[in-house]
């Protein structure tokens, strides 16, 4: 969408100067989502008196002492990280000018707050997918003091109106700003970034704040790709579990109140009523001078004080240390039931969102894995694909727009970037994958299968340590007879080949540069020439037990 001139642009502002009902609804929905997921304004947004059941006093106490359910969503969202550890992905930048390519790569490697574009999308883009689905990811740029471009998040609260087609935004009108007692309106379309000053019902362009941007399209994307058919309002990925989340929030607040009011044990003791006033606290019309109106025996706070009680009569048991005083424990059945209910609701949330309970943590433990139970992976992977599609598209469009800025000769509508996050997810723990790999080795599976299983194990084990991951992947390509023990290598290929296996650890300890596999292979061959013996068969002087046990 392109406004032909400033007059047409100012007319658009006039038409949309008032916040329409749809955008007001978007703002309200975002407030609720942020309260649920992030805990922002949790009490104000989500907690209210339970009508016809709860007194004002108890409602006030419950609301005051309740906590957010942010921790619940942190557990629900844990599997999302899998999209960034999936294998089979590719990122390609078709830029023929090497200097330009170097400059471009350098930029997207540190695009905002020291994060790469991919990292920014991972940490920011995915989050607002579920908290502000109708907000915008917007690309800002400046030329002074130096050329710079960076992605930003524009909350739906900062937007007065926009036109969109899918995730693509055709134009966006931002919320007006007041500076120096003047009202400024910013309107961005596919060609121009304009700023107007409002004077009554008139709008005047601000030339120094208006310019033709270099992106070829309005550099904005809606923060969600999910919507109901025929509805412009975008939905969060968690739309189907919002009701369950609200129920957890309410039940959690009830449990919190129960623990406060009922959680402490009550102390009891046998007391002797005052003998002078018979427990009434009065002698005639006067306050009893013995107990000072308490009606109970009052000792002198001396270590020799004794509570005097009458001896039990008949068949009653004598008072002992156990029944003269003690504690009444709180009733735990209600407490336990509330906790179980909340756990069941969280389990239902997880299953509803991911289509399976796989990977869910219950009581600190991971539920049975694929090697222990049969489960359907497909729903889980389908949901991961939805997150991957969103992140992939976001990174791709931002990458293209940034390239449009750096390469002024490029056709703005031509795609030069390929972003594929991969869809082969490492969704099982590394110990499970290691066990599967070891079983495959014992079963003598072919090397293609073993290579794949071992690679999945490495990706899972070092998923949070990219340096060790890359080092281990390189090592796996260099090490001779990777899937064989020294014993097996000796038995199958003879002593000469077993020697290579034996010498490899010593060689690897000396490696400092892991950047080139070809160089490492050559270096290893050179190492073998210097260190490998010329024996074809194992010398009789060599301890065979020592070899085969390595």
C-alpha positions in Angstrom: 0.0 0.0 0.0 1.4 3.4 -1.0 -0.2 6.8 -0.3 0.2 8.9 -3.4 0.9 12.1 -1.5 0.9 13.8 1.9 -2.7 14.8 1.6 -3.9 11.2 1.0 -1.7 10.1 4.0 -3.1 12.8 6.3 -6.7 11.8 5.3 -5.9 8.2 6.4 -4.8 9.6 9.8 -8.0 11.5 10.2 -10.1 8.5 9.3 -8.3 6.3 11.9 -7.5 8.9 14.6 -10.0 7.2 16.9 -9.2 3.8 18.3 -11.7 1.4 16.7 -13.4 -1.5 18.7 -11.3 -4.2 17.1 -8.0 -2.7 18.1 -9.4 -2.0 21.6 -10.3 -5.7 21.9 -6.7 -6.6 20.7 -5.3 -4.5 23.5 -7.5 -6.1 26.1 -6.6 -9.6 24.9 -2.9 -8.7 25.1 -3.2 -7.5 28.7 -4.8 -10.8 29.6 -2.1 -12.9 27.8 0.7 -10.9 29.4 -0.8 -11.4 32.8 -1.1 -15.2 32.2 2.2 -15.9 30.5 4.5 -13.2 32.0 2.7 -12.3 35.2 2.4 -8.7 34.2 -0.5 -7.2 36.1 -1.6 -10.7 37.1 -3.7 -9.7 40.1 -5.4 -6.8 38.5 -6.2 -8.6 35.3 -7.1 -12.1 36.4 -8.2 -12.3 40.0 -11.6 -11.2 41.2 -14.1 -12.0 43.9 -15.8 -15.4 43.4 -19.4 -14.2 43.5 -22.0 -15.9 45.8 -19.2 -18.0 47.4 -16.5 -15.7 48.8 -16.8 -12.9 51.3 -15.3 -9.5 50.5 -12.7 -10.0 53.3 -11.5 -13.4 52.0 -11.5 -12.2 48.4 -9.3 -9.3 49.3 -6.9 -11.6 51.2 -6.8 -14.2 48.4 -6.1 -11.5 45.8 -3.5 -9.9 47.9 -1.4 -13.0 48.6 -1.8 -14.8 45.2 1.1 -15.3 42.8 1.3 -15.5 39.1 1.4 -18.8 37.0 4.4 -17.7 35.0 6.2 -20.8 36.1 3.4 -23.0 34.6 4.0 -21.4 31.2 7.7 -21.7 31.5 7.2 -25.5 31.7 4.7 -25.5 28.9 7.1 -23.6 26.6 10.2 -25.7 27.3 9.9 -27.8 24.1 9.9 -24.7 21.9 13.7 -24.6 22.1 13.8 -27.8 20.0 13.2 -25.8 16.9 16.7 -24.2 17.2 18.4 -27.5 17.8 16.8 -29.3 14.9 19.1 -30.8 12.2 18.7 -30.4 8.5 18.4 -26.7 8.4 20.2 -24.3 6.1 20.9 -20.6 5.9 22.1 -19.2 2.6 22.8 -15.6 1.5 23.1 -15.2 -2.3 25.3 -12.1 -2.4 27.9 -12.0 -5.1 29.8 -9.0 -3.8 32.1 -10.4 -1.2 32.7 -7.1 0.6 28.9 -6.5 0.8 28.3 -10.0 1.9 30.9 -9.7 4.7 29.3 -6.4 5.9 25.8 -7.9 5.8 26.8 -11.1 7.6 28.5 -9.0 10.3 25.3 -7.0 10.7 22.9 -9.9 11.2 25.4 -11.5 13.5 24.9 -8.6 15.9 21.7 -6.9 15.1 20.3 -5.9 18.5 21.6 -5.9 22.1 24.6 -8.0 21.0 22.3 -10.8 19.7 22.2 -12.2 16.2 19.1 -11.8 14.2 18.3 -15.5 14.8 18.8 -15.1 18.6 16.7 -12.0 18.7 13.8 -13.8 16.9 14.3 -16.8 19.3 14.1 -14.7 22.5 11.8 -11.9 21.5 9.7 -13.0 18.5 8.6 -16.3 19.9 7.7 -14.7 23.2 5.3 -12.1 21.8 3.7 -14.7 19.5 1.9 -15.8 22.7 1.6 -12.5 24.6 0.8 -9.9 21.9 -0.3 -11.7 18.7 -1.6 -8.4 17.2 1.5 -6.4 18.0 4.2 -5.8 15.3 7.8 -6.7 14.6 9.1 -3.5 13.0 12.4 -2.8 11.4 13.9 0.6 12.3 16.8 2.2 10.6 18.8 5.4 10.8 21.5 7.1 8.8 23.0 9.3 11.5 25.6 9.3 13.0 26.1 6.0 11.0 24.0 3.7 9.0 22.2 1.3 11.3 19.2 -1.1 11.2 17.6 -3.1 13.9 14.4 -5.0 14.7 11.9 -3.7 17.3 8.8 -4.9 19.0 5.8 -2.5 18.7 3.2 -3.4 21.3 -0.4 -3.2 20.2 -0.8 -0.4 22.7 1.6 1.7 20.7 -0.4 1.2 17.5 -3.5 3.2 16.6 -4.3 1.3 13.4 -2.8 -0.9 10.6 -3.8 -2.6 7.4 -2.6 -6.2 7.0 -2.8 -9.2 4.7 -1.8 -12.3 6.6 1.3 -11.4 8.6 2.3 -8.8 6.0 1.5 -5.2 7.1 0.7 -2.8 4.2 0.7 0.4 6.4 0.9 1.2 10.1 -0.3 4.3 12.0 1.4 4.5 15.4 -0.1 5.9 18.6 0.4 9.7 18.6 3.2 11.2 20.7 3.1 14.6 22.5 6.4 16.5 22.5 6.7 20.2 23.3 2.9 20.4 23.6 2.6 19.3 20.0 1.0 16.1 18.8 3.0 14.0 16.3 1.6 11.1 14.1 3.8 8.6 12.4 2.5 6.7 9.3 4.5 4.1 7.4 3.5 2.5 4.1 5.4 0.4 1.5 7.4 3.4 0.4 7.5 6.2 2.8 7.9 6.9 6.5 6.0 10.1 7.3 5.5 12.2 10.4 2.8 14.8 10.8 2.1 17.5 13.3 -1.6 17.9 14.3 -3.0 21.4 14.6 -6.7 21.0 15.5 -8.2 19.2 12.5 -5.3 19.9 10.3 -2.1 17.8 9.7 1.2 19.1 8.5 4.1 17.0 7.2 7.4 17.3 9.1 10.0 17.1 6.4 13.0 16.4 8.6 11.2 13.4 10.1 9.8 12.1 6.8 11.7 10.0 4.2 11.5 7.3 1.6 12.6 4.1 3.3 14.8 1.5 1.6 13.0 -1.7 2.4 10.6 -2.1 -0.6 7.7 -2.9 1.7 6.3 -1.6 4.9 8.9 -3.2 7.3 6.4 -4.6 9.7 5.0 -8.1 10.4 2.1 -9.1 12.7 3.3 -11.1 15.7 1.2 -14.1 14.9 0.3 -16.2 11.9 -2.8 -17.8 13.6 -6.4 -16.6 13.1 -9.9 -17.8 12.7 -11.3 -17.9 9.2 -12.7 -14.5 8.2 -11.3 -12.8 11.3 -8.6 -10.1 11.1 -7.7 -10.5 14.7 -4.6 -12.7 15.2 -4.5 -15.4 17.9 -1.7 -16.7 20.1 -0.4 -20.2 19.7 -1.8 -21.0 23.1 -5.3 -19.9 22.2 -6.8 -23.4 23.0 -5.4 -23.5 26.6 -6.2 -20.0 27.8 -9.4 -21.2 29.6 -7.3 -23.9 31.4 -4.7 -21.3 32.3 -7.3 -19.1 33.9 -8.6 -22.0 35.9 -5.1 -22.8 37.2 -4.7 -19.1 38.2 -7.9 -19.2 40.2 -7.2 -22.6 41.8 -3.7 -21.5 42.6 -5.0 -18.4 44.4 -7.4 -20.6 46.4 -4.6 -22.9 47.5 -2.5 -20.0 48.5 -5.2 -18.7 50.7 -5.9 -22.1 52.2 -2.2 -22.5 53.1 -2.2 -19.1 54.8 -5.4 -19.6 56.8 -5.3 -23.4 57.4 -1.6 -24.3 57.0 -0.3 -23.5 60.5 -0.8 -26.1 63.3 -2.9 -25.0 66.3 -1.4 -25.3 69.8 -3.7 -26.6 72.5 -3.4 -27.2 76.2 -5.4 -28.1 79.3 -6.0 -25.1 81.4 -7.3 -24.8 85.0 -10.1 -22.3 85.5 -9.6 -19.7 88.3 -10.8 -21.1 91.6 -11.9 -17.8 92.9 -14.2 -16.8 90.1 -14.9 -20.2 88.6 -13.7 -19.1 85.2 -16.1 -16.1 85.0 -13.4 -13.5 85.4 -15.4 -11.6 88.0 -16.0 -11.7 91.7 -19.4 -10.2 92.1 -19.4 -7.1 90.1 -15.7 -6.6 90.2 -12.9 -8.0 88.1 -11.4 -11.0 89.7 -8.1 -10.0 91.4 -6.7 -13.5 91.1 -6.8 -14.0 87.3 -7.3 -10.3 86.4 -10.4 -11.1 84.5 -8.9 -14.0 82.4 -11.0 -16.6 84.1 -8.1 -19.0 83.8 -5.3 -20.0 86.1 -2.4 -17.5 85.8 0.9 -18.7 87.0 3.8 -16.6 88.3 6.0 -17.4 85.3 8.3 -19.4 87.5 10.1 -22.7 86.5 8.4 -24.4 89.5 4.9 -23.3 88.3 2.4 -26.2 87.9 -0.9 -26.3 86.3 -3.2 -27.9 88.8 -6.0 -30.0 87.4 -8.5 -32.1 89.2 -7.9 -35.8 89.1 -10.0 -37.7 86.6 -12.9 -39.6 88.0 -14.2 -43.0 87.3 -12.6 -44.8 84.3 -11.2 -41.7 82.7 -7.5 -41.9 81.9 -5.0 -39.9 83.8 -3.6 -36.8 82.1 -0.2 -37.3 80.7 2.4 -35.2 78.8 0.8 -36.3 75.6 -2.8 -35.3 76.4 -2.2 -32.2 78.5 -1.2 -30.2 75.4 -0.1 -30.5 71.9 -0.7 -29.4 68.3 -3.6 -29.9 65.9 -2.3 -30.6 62.4 -4.0 -28.9 59.5 -6.5 -30.9 57.5 -4.4 -32.1 54.5 -7.0 -33.8 52.3 -8.2 -30.5 50.9 -4.7 -29.2 50.5 -3.6 -32.3 48.7 -6.6 -32.4 46.5 -6.1 -28.8 45.4 -2.5 -29.5 44.5 -3.5 -32.6 42.5 -6.2 -30.7 40.7 -3.7 -28.0 39.7 -1.2 -30.6 38.5 -3.9 -32.3 36.4 -4.9 -29.0 34.9 -1.3 -28.3 33.9 -1.0 -31.8 32.5 -4.2 -31.2 30.4 -2.7 -27.8 29.3 0.5 -29.5 28.1 -1.4 -32.3 26.3 -3.8 -29.9 24.7 -1.0 -27.7 23.4 1.4 -30.3 22.3 -0.9 -33.2 21.5 1.0 -35.6 23.8 2.4 -35.8 27.3 5.9 -36.6 26.0 8.6 -34.6 27.6 6.3 -33.3 30.4 7.9 -33.0 33.8 5.9 -34.4 36.7 7.3 -34.1 40.2 10.6 -33.1 38.8 11.0 -36.1 36.6 10.6 -36.5 32.8 7.6 -38.7 31.9 8.5 -42.0 30.2 10.4 -41.6 27.0 10.0 -43.2 23.6 12.2 -46.1 24.6 9.8 -46.9 27.5 6.3 -46.3 26.1 4.7 -46.1 22.7 3.6 -42.5 21.9 2.6 -40.6 18.9 5.3 -38.1 18.0 3.4 -36.6 15.1 1.2 -34.1 17.1 4.2 -32.9 19.1 6.3 -32.3 15.9 3.3 -30.7 14.2 3.1 -28.1 17.0 6.9 -27.6 16.8 6.5 -27.0 13.1 4.0 -24.2 13.8 6.6 -22.4 15.9 9.3 -23.1 13.4 7.3 -21.8 10.5 6.6 -18.5 12.5 10.3 -18.0 13.5 11.5 -19.0 10.0 9.3 -16.5 8.2 10.1 -13.8 10.7 13.9 -14.2 10.3 13.6 -14.5 6.5 11.6 -11.3 6.0 13.8 -9.3 8.3 16.9 -10.7 6.6 15.5 -9.7 3.1 14.7 -6.2 4.3 18.1 -5.6 5.8 19.7 -6.8 2.6 17.5 -4.3 0.7 19.1 -1.6 2.8 22.7 -2.7 2.3 22.3 -3.5 -1.4 20.8 -0.5 -3.2 21.1 -2.2 -6.6 19.0 -5.2 -5.6 15.5 -5.6 -6.9 13.5 -5.0 -3.7 11.0 -7.8 -4.5 13.7 -10.3 -5.4 14.5 -12.9 -2.7 18.2 -13.6 -2.1 18.0 -15.2 1.3 17.1 -18.8 2.2 16.3 -19.5 5.9 15.4 -23.1 6.9 15.4 -24.0 10.6 15.2 -27.7 9.9 12.5 -30.1 10.9 14.5 -33.1 12.3 14.0 -32.4 16.0 16.1 -33.7 18.8 13.2 -34.2 21.3 14.6 -36.9 23.5 17.2 -36.6 26.2 20.8 -37.5 25.5 20.9 -40.5 27.8 17.9 -42.0 25.9 19.6 -41.4 22.6 22.9 -42.7 23.9 21.2 -45.9 25.0 19.5 -46.2 21.6 22.9 -45.7 19.8 24.6 -48.4 22.0 21.8 -50.8 21.3 22.2 -50.2 17.6 25.9 -50.8 17.8 25.3 -54.2 19.6 22.8 -55.0 16.8 25.4 -54.3 14.2 23.3 -51.7 12.3 24.9 -50.2 9.2 27.1 -47.1 9.5 24.5 -44.8 8.0 22.1 -45.6 10.9 24.9 -45.4 13.5 26.1 -42.1 12.2 22.6 -40.6 12.4 22.0 -41.9 15.9 25.4 -40.7 17.1 24.8 -37.3 15.6 21.4 -37.0 17.3 23.1 -37.9 20.6 25.7 -35.2 20.2 23.1 -32.6 19.3 21.1 -33.5 22.4 24.1 -33.6 24.8 25.6 -30.3 23.7 22.5 -28.4 22.7 23.4 -25.6 25.1 27.1 -25.7 24.2 27.6 -24.9 20.5 31.4 -24.9 20.7 31.6 -28.4 22.2 29.0 -29.5 19.8 30.9 -28.4 16.7 34.1 -29.8 18.1 32.5 -33.2 18.8 30.9 -33.3 15.3 34.3 -32.7 13.7 35.9 -35.3 16.0 33.3 -37.8 14.9 34.2 -37.3 11.3 38.0 -37.7 11.9 38.1 -40.6 14.4 38.9 -43.9 12.7 36.3 -46.6 13.0 34.0 -44.4 15.1 31.5 -47.1 16.0 34.1 -49.8 16.8 36.0 -50.4 20.0 39.7 -51.0 19.8 39.0 -54.7 20.4 36.6 -55.0 17.5 38.9 -53.0 15.2 41.7 -55.4 16.1 39.6 -58.5 15.5 38.2 -57.3 12.2 40.9 -55.2 10.6 44.1 -56.3 12.4 46.8 -54.6 14.5 47.7 -51.9 11.9 44.2 -50.4 11.9 43.7 -50.9 15.6 46.9 -48.8 16.1 45.2 -45.9 14.4 42.3 -46.2 16.9 44.7 -46.3 19.8 46.8 -43.3 18.7 43.8 -41.1 17.9 43.2 -39.8 21.5 46.8 -38.7 21.7 46.5 -36.9 18.4 43.3 -35.2 19.3 44.8 -33.8 22.5 47.2 -31.8 20.3 44.6 -30.3 18.1 43.9 -26.6 18.5 42.2 -25.6 15.3 39.0 -27.4 14.4 37.9 -25.3 11.5 39.0 -27.5 8.6 38.2 -31.3 8.5 40.4 -31.7 5.4 43.4 -30.3 7.3 42.7 -32.4 10.4 42.6 -35.5 8.2 46.0 -34.6 6.7 47.4 -33.8 10.1 46.3 -37.1 11.5 47.9 -39.0 8.6 51.1 -37.1 9.3 50.8 -38.0 12.9 50.4 -41.6 12.1 53.5 -41.6 9.9 55.6 -40.4 12.8 54.0 -42.5 15.5 52.6 -45.7 14.0 54.8 -48.8 14.1 55.5 -50.8 10.9 54.1 -54.0 12.4 51.3 -55.6 10.4 50.6 -58.1 13.1 50.5 -57.5 16.8 54.0 -58.0 18.3 54.2 -60.9 20.8 55.7 -58.5 23.3 52.5 -56.3 23.4 49.9 -57.1 26.1 46.8 -58.0 24.1 44.5 -57.6 27.2 45.8 -54.0 27.5 44.8 -53.3 23.9 41.4 -54.8 23.8 40.3 -53.2 27.0 40.8 -49.7 25.6 
